[in-house]
Amino acid sequence: MRIRTLNLWDQFRTSFWFLPTIVVSIAVALAIFLPWLDYWGAQWIAAYLPWLITSRDISVLLLSHIASSMITVAGIVFSLTVLILSNASSSYGSRVLRNYMQDRVTQFAIGAFVAPSLYCFLVLRHLGNETDVVPHLSVSVGVAFAVFNFGVLIYFVHHVALAIQASEIIKSLSHELTRSIDSLFPDHLGAGDESSGNSYSIEDFNQKETTTIHATREGYLQVIDSDRLLELAIQYEVVVLVERRPGDFITLDQPVFRIAGLQEIELVLKRQFNETLFVGSRRTPRQDVECAVHELVEVAVRALSPGINDPFTAITCLDYLSSDLAKLARRKIPSPYREDQSGQLRVIAFPFTFNGVLDSCLNQIRQCSSGTASVLIRLLERLTMLADVATRKTDRTGICKHAEMVLREAERSLPEAEDLKIVRDRYQQFQKVFSGIHSVEDKITVDQD
């Protein structure tokens, strides 16, 4: 249930209508409540808030002008938003649009300029007859809306000026990647002690008779409801192997689960297991760390394209990617095994690994940086930093592999001898840091022996 709620929240917060709908709803509620308060509290307002008193004609004039001007400014906000989306899509790729669409400032600005117009229209209907009480408080609130929106407009223009800058876009995407890392490591399907399930292996599972559950929908696997999956495994007393993970594209009738301990798959059970999978038309970073990685990588790859040729943007992406990789290198990778309360293995689901994320971060950037000395040099510098913080042997092996690939790429693509000399110097610095880690480990091993 929690995962379903979070998935729905992700869909809401990446839509332009959710926050504006809330703001407009508040404006409608005020337009209904305040005239009623004006009617019942007219004498109190006249006695204690005389500066709110105004005439009927002025009230109609004020509300009419506020309503028309706010809806005009709302059109400008819509135009600027569409312009930003178009520019971002063409310059940085369509994947960054998800980040723009969940921007709270833009969503609030849309609602803030639509809501006063609707509010003023609704209040104006209380000024239709000469016998009606003039809603002084309601008119004053409408004026306050207009004054407040002057500040909203200035801040929105300032926000737009920042939002189109490459450094701000990259920083925002990096924050999304950081949030994804924080949520998946260690809070992830299969999270727990790495010793969990140490008496069981995938070979043991393969040796058993298993039945397969196939997908009933096609699209990108966004989220797996791990708690519900564990409940089903306990209920049917089976062991479930999850063959797909968030981010994979699932086709219709593709195997998604293998179940040991069940002879026959009933239609109800197949439906129950498929309901633990949330499939959509696009990837989301809720349980898919590589989704956030690919957004940053796409910005870097586009910057390195011959048509743009902007290595500075690519270097900025590398800096943020390496910073997030350093966070991941310090995190514990969850165990693929998940047990019930009695210690019985129930679910096997393979988490993302450091080396897998490292490949997603660096492979395409390295391939597209052929002949660009500044990017290749920065790649080695960031790999040196990662080698300094990584502690797992498998992680260090992956980092060393990438450093060697960068060196080979530089030797193959850089024609200038001085550029190649700098790359080799950076590689030697990497080797010193990498060797230093090993020498410390060797000393610790000897002391322990």
C-alpha positions in Angstrom: 0.0 0.0 0.0 2.8 2.4 0.9 4.6 1.7 -2.5 1.3 2.3 -4.4 0.8 5.6 -2.6 4.4 6.7 -3.3 4.0 5.8 -7.0 0.8 7.8 -7.2 2.5 10.7 -5.5 5.3 10.6 -8.1 2.8 10.8 -10.8 1.0 13.7 -9.2 4.1 15.7 -8.4 5.4 15.5 -12.0 2.2 17.0 -13.4 1.4 20.6 -14.0 -2.2 20.3 -12.8 -1.8 19.0 -9.3 -0.5 22.0 -7.3 -2.5 24.5 -9.4 -5.6 22.5 -8.7 -5.0 22.8 -5.0 -4.4 26.6 -5.2 -7.5 27.1 -7.3 -9.6 25.0 -4.9 -8.4 27.2 -2.0 -9.4 30.3 -4.0 -12.9 28.9 -4.7 -13.3 28.0 -1.0 -12.4 31.6 0.0 -14.8 33.0 -2.6 -17.6 31.0 -1.0 -16.7 31.6 2.6 -15.6 35.3 2.7 -18.8 36.8 1.2 -20.8 34.8 3.9 -18.4 36.3 6.5 -19.0 39.7 5.0 -22.7 39.3 5.3 -22.8 38.2 8.9 -20.0 40.4 10.1 -20.8 43.6 8.3 -21.3 45.7 11.4 -18.1 44.3 13.1 -16.1 45.1 10.0 -17.5 48.6 9.8 -16.6 49.2 13.5 -13.2 47.6 13.8 -11.8 47.5 10.2 -13.1 50.8 8.7 -10.1 51.0 6.3 -11.6 48.0 4.4 -14.8 49.9 3.6 -15.3 50.7 -0.1 -18.1 51.5 -2.5 -19.9 49.2 -4.8 -18.7 50.8 -8.0 -15.1 50.7 -6.9 -15.4 47.1 -5.8 -16.7 46.1 -9.2 -14.0 48.1 -10.9 -11.2 46.6 -8.8 -12.4 43.0 -9.1 -13.0 43.3 -12.8 -9.5 44.7 -13.5 -7.8 42.1 -11.2 -9.6 39.2 -12.9 -8.7 40.3 -16.4 -5.1 41.3 -15.6 -4.4 38.0 -13.6 -5.7 35.8 -16.5 -3.5 37.8 -18.9 -0.4 37.2 -16.7 -1.4 33.6 -16.4 -1.1 33.4 -20.2 2.4 34.8 -20.1 3.4 32.3 -17.4 2.0 29.5 -19.7 4.0 30.8 -22.6 7.2 31.0 -20.6 6.7 27.5 -19.3 6.2 26.1 -22.8 9.3 28.0 -24.0 11.4 26.6 -21.2 10.2 23.0 -21.9 10.9 23.4 -25.6 14.3 24.8 -25.0 15.2 22.1 -22.4 14.0 19.3 -24.6 16.0 20.5 -27.6 19.2 21.3 -25.6 19.3 18.8 -22.9 17.0 16.0 -24.0 13.4 15.0 -23.3 14.3 13.2 -20.1 14.9 16.4 -18.2 11.3 17.5 -18.8 10.2 15.3 -15.9 12.5 17.4 -13.6 10.9 20.6 -15.0 7.4 19.3 -14.6 7.8 18.6 -10.9 9.2 22.1 -10.3 7.2 23.6 -7.4 7.8 27.3 -8.4 6.4 26.8 -11.9 3.4 24.8 -10.6 2.6 27.4 -8.0 3.0 30.3 -10.4 0.4 28.8 -12.7 -2.0 28.3 -9.9 -1.3 31.7 -8.3 -2.3 33.6 -11.5 -5.3 31.5 -12.4 -6.8 31.3 -8.9 -7.3 35.1 -8.3 -9.1 35.4 -11.6 -11.6 32.7 -10.7 -11.9 34.2 -7.2 -12.7 37.6 -8.5 -15.3 36.3 -10.9 -17.0 34.4 -8.1 -17.0 37.4 -5.8 -18.4 39.7 -8.5 -21.7 37.8 -8.5 -22.3 39.2 -5.0 -22.3 42.8 -6.4 -25.1 42.3 -8.9 -27.9 43.9 -7.0 -28.0 47.3 -5.3 -29.6 45.7 -2.3 -26.8 43.2 -1.7 -24.2 43.9 1.0 -20.9 45.0 -0.4 -18.4 42.3 0.5 -15.6 44.6 1.8 -13.5 41.8 3.2 -13.7 39.7 0.0 -12.7 42.7 -2.2 -9.8 43.4 0.1 -8.6 39.8 -0.2 -8.8 40.1 -4.0 -6.6 43.2 -3.8 -4.2 41.3 -1.6 -4.1 38.5 -4.1 -3.1 41.0 -6.8 -0.3 42.6 -4.6 1.0 39.2 -3.7 1.1 38.1 -7.3 3.4 41.0 -8.2 6.0 39.3 -6.0 5.2 35.9 -7.5 5.7 37.3 -11.0 9.1 38.8 -10.1 10.3 35.6 -8.4 9.0 33.5 -11.3 11.0 35.5 -13.8 14.1 35.2 -11.6 13.5 31.4 -11.3 13.1 31.1 -15.0 16.4 32.9 -15.6 18.1 30.4 -13.3 16.2 27.3 -14.5 17.6 27.6 -18.1 21.2 27.6 -16.9 23.0 24.3 -17.5 24.6 24.3 -14.0 21.2 24.6 -12.3 19.7 21.9 -14.5 22.6 19.6 -13.7 22.5 20.4 -10.0 18.7 19.6 -9.9 19.2 16.3 -11.7 22.0 15.4 -9.3 19.7 16.1 -6.3 17.2 13.6 -7.9 20.0 11.0 -8.2 21.0 11.6 -4.6 17.5 11.1 -3.4 17.3 7.9 -5.4 20.5 6.6 -3.8 19.3 7.5 -0.4 16.0 5.6 -0.9 17.5 2.5 -2.5 20.6 2.0 -0.3 19.9 0.5 2.1 16.1 0.8 1.9 15.5 -1.6 -1.0 14.0 -4.9 -1.9 16.3 -7.4 -0.3 17.7 -5.0 2.2 19.2 -6.6 5.2 22.3 -8.3 6.4 24.6 -9.4 3.6 24.9 -12.8 5.4 21.2 -13.3 4.9 20.5 -16.3 2.8 24.2 -17.4 2.9 23.1 -21.1 3.0 21.2 -20.7 -0.2 22.4 -19.8 -3.7 20.9 -19.2 -7.1 22.2 -22.6 -8.1 20.1 -24.2 -5.4 17.1 -22.4 -6.7 17.8 -23.5 -10.3 18.0 -27.1 -9.2 14.4 -27.0 -8.0 11.3 -27.4 -10.0 10.0 -23.9 -10.7 7.0 -22.4 -12.4 7.0 -19.1 -14.3 4.6 -16.1 -14.0 4.5 -14.0 -17.2 3.8 -10.3 -17.5 0.3 -9.2 -18.3 1.3 -5.6 -19.3 4.1 -4.1 -21.3 6.1 -1.0 -20.6 8.9 0.1 -18.2 8.9 -1.5 -14.8 8.7 1.5 -12.4 8.2 0.1 -9.0 8.0 -3.3 -7.3 5.8 -3.6 -4.2 8.3 -5.6 -2.2 6.3 -5.8 1.0 3.3 -7.2 -0.9 5.5 -9.6 -2.8 6.9 -10.9 0.5 3.4 -11.4 1.9 2.4 -13.4 -1.1 5.5 -15.6 -0.8 4.7 -16.3 2.9 1.0 -16.9 2.1 1.7 -19.5 -0.5 4.9 -20.8 1.2 7.1 -20.4 -1.8 10.4 -18.9 -2.9 10.1 -16.2 -5.5 12.9 -15.2 -7.9 12.3 -11.7 -9.4 13.8 -11.9 -12.9 13.3 -8.2 -13.7 14.1 -5.1 -11.8 12.9 -1.5 -12.0 14.0 0.2 -15.2 13.7 -2.9 -17.3 11.3 -2.8 -20.3 8.8 -5.6 -20.0 7.0 -7.1 -23.0 3.7 -8.9 -22.9 4.0 -12.5 -21.7 7.6 -12.0 -20.7 8.7 -14.1 -17.7 8.9 -11.8 -14.6 8.8 -14.3 -11.7 10.0 -17.8 -11.1 8.4 -19.6 -8.2 9.8 -22.7 -6.4 7.5 -24.8 -4.3 4.3 -24.4 -6.3 3.2 -27.0 -8.8 0.5 -25.1 -10.6 -0.1 -21.4 -11.2 -3.7 -20.4 -10.8 -5.2 -17.3 -12.5 -5.8 -15.5 -9.2 -2.2 -16.1 -8.1 -0.9 -14.8 -11.4 -3.0 -11.7 -11.1 -1.8 -11.1 -7.5 1.8 -11.4 -8.3 1.4 -9.1 -11.4 -0.3 -6.5 -9.1 3.0 -6.1 -7.3 4.5 -4.6 -10.5 3.8 -1.0 -11.5 4.4 -0.6 -15.2 4.3 2.7 -17.1 5.4 4.4 -20.3 8.6 5.9 -18.9 11.2 5.2 -16.2 11.0 6.8 -12.8 13.8 7.1 -10.1 11.7 5.8 -7.2 13.4 2.4 -7.4 15.5 2.9 -10.5 18.7 4.6 -9.7 19.9 4.3 -13.4 16.9 6.5 -14.5 18.4 9.5 -12.7 21.9 8.5 -13.9 20.7 8.5 -17.6 19.2 11.9 -17.2 22.6 13.4 -16.3 24.4 11.2 -18.8 22.1 12.4 -21.6 23.0 16.1 -20.8 26.7 15.2 -20.9 26.4 13.2 -24.2 24.4 16.0 -25.9 27.0 18.5 -24.8 29.7 16.4 -26.4 27.9 16.1 -29.7 29.6 17.8 -32.7 26.6 20.2 -33.1 27.0 21.6 -29.6 30.6 20.8 -28.6 30.3 22.0 -25.0 32.9 20.1 -22.9 32.3 22.4 -19.9 28.8 21.1 -19.4 30.0 17.5 -19.8 32.7 18.2 -17.1 30.0 19.6 -14.8 28.0 16.4 -15.3 31.0 14.3 -14.5 31.7 16.2 -11.3 28.1 15.7 -10.0 28.0 12.1 -11.2 31.3 11.3 -9.4 30.0 12.9 -6.3 27.0 10.7 -6.2 29.1 7.7 -7.1 31.3 8.5 -4.0 28.1 8.4 -1.9 27.2 5.1 -3.4 30.6 3.7 -2.8 30.2 4.3 1.0 26.8 2.6 1.1 26.1 -1.0 1.8 24.8 -2.9 -1.2 21.6 -4.8 -0.1 21.5 -8.5 -0.1 19.4 -10.1 -2.9 17.8 -12.5 -0.3 14.8 -11.6 1.8 13.5 -13.8 4.5 10.4 -14.0 6.6 10.3 -13.7 10.4 11.3 -17.3 10.9 14.4 -17.0 8.8 13.0 -18.9 5.8 14.1 -17.5 2.4 11.1 -16.1 0.5 12.3 -13.6 -2.1 15.4 -13.3 -4.3 15.7 -9.9 -6.1 19.0 -8.6 -7.4 19.7 -5.0 -6.4 21.7 -2.4 -8.4 25.4 -2.6 -7.8 28.1 0.0 -7.7 29.8 -1.4 -10.8 26.5 -1.4 -12.7 25.8 2.2 -11.8 29.4 3.1 -12.6 29.1 1.6 -16.1 25.9 3.6 -16.7 27.6 6.8 -15.6 30.8 6.6 -17.5 30.6 4.3 -20.5 28.6 6.6 -22.9 30.5 9.7 -21.7 33.8 8.1 -22.4 32.7 6.9 -25.8 31.5 10.3 -26.8 34.5 12.1 -25.4 36.9 10.6 -28.0 39.4 13.3 -29.0 38.3 15.7 -26.2 41.3 16.0 -23.9 39.7 18.0 -21.2 36.9 15.5 -20.6 39.2 12.5 -20.7 41.5 14.3 -18.1 38.6 15.0 -15.9 37.4 11.4 -16.1 40.7 10.2 -14.8 40.7 12.8 -12.0 37.2 11.8 -10.8 38.2 8.1 -11.0 41.2 8.9 -8.8 38.8 10.4 -6.3 36.5 7.3 -6.4 39.5 5.0 -6.0 40.4 7.0 -2.8 36.9 6.5 -1.2 35.9 3.0 -2.5 36.4 0.2 0.0 35.0 -2.9 -1.7 37.3 -4.9 -3.8 34.8 -5.4 -6.6 34.2 -1.6 -6.7 37.9 -0.9 -7.0 38.2 -3.4 -9.7 35.5 -1.7 -11.7 37.1 1.8 -11.1 40.5 0.5 -12.3 38.8 -1.0 -15.4 37.4 2.3 -16.4 40.6 4.2 -15.8 42.4 1.8 -18.2 39.6 2.3 -20.8 40.0 6.1 -20.5 43.8 5.7 -21.0 43.3 3.5 -24.1 40.7 5.9 -25.5 43.2 8.9 -25.0 46.1 7.0 -26.7 43.8 6.2 -29.6 42.1 9.5 -30.1 44.4 12.3 -29.0 46.8 13.5 -31.7 48.6 16.1 -29.5 51.5 14.7 -27.6 51.2 17.3 -24.8 47.6 16.4 -24.2 48.4 12.7 -24.1 51.2 13.4 -21.7 48.8 15.1 -19.3 46.4 12.1 -19.5 49.3 9.7 -18.7 50.3 11.9 -15.8 46.7 11.7 -14.4 46.7 7.9 -14.9 50.0 7.6 -13.0 48.4 9.6 -10.1 45.4 7.2 -10.3 47.8 4.2 -10.0 49.5 5.8 -7.0 46.2 6.2 -5.2 45.0 2.8 -6.2 48.2 1.1 -5.1 48.2 3.0 -1.9 44.8 1.5 -1.0 46.0 -2.0 -1.7 49.2 -1.4 0.4 47.2 -0.3 3.4 44.9 -3.3 3.0 47.9 -5.7 2.8 49.3 -4.2 6.0 45.9 -4.6 7.8 45.8 -8.2 6.6 49.3 -8.9 7.9 48.5 -7.3 11.3 45.4 -9.4 11.6 47.2 -12.6 10.8 
